[in-house]
């Protein structure tokens, strides 16, 4: 006859095996989802564009961000981290990436949004490289699942240019 400890160990092992199998199935089921998010970003106003005494350029923008990220949510999605970055090239660096705004979307009901906001983080270039500079806005997202691996993707929106003169 088996002892109580032996039976409890067998039951716990079986329960954990079933739990691990269910987590693996949940993680694999996310591969069946093919999200199709959409986004648009507009510059409503250039609040200021100045050169600091140390030689760095700084820009403050008011942005209109419209996004529909509902297709990123499945029953396994815990939350989505989203951020907007300005990306541009300089003679020293092939890619400069500056985060301007970010947020956490906790549920599918909040994943379709429209906001008008000044940039949350300062857009500063180390040097006087921003006058007349062409740049892209990129909306990045990181999907954080309840179980399984996190994945990330982005939408790049090009065709933006800063003024030639400081304001």
Order of alpha helices (4+ residues) and beta strands (2+ residues): alpha-beta-beta-beta-beta-beta-beta-beta-beta
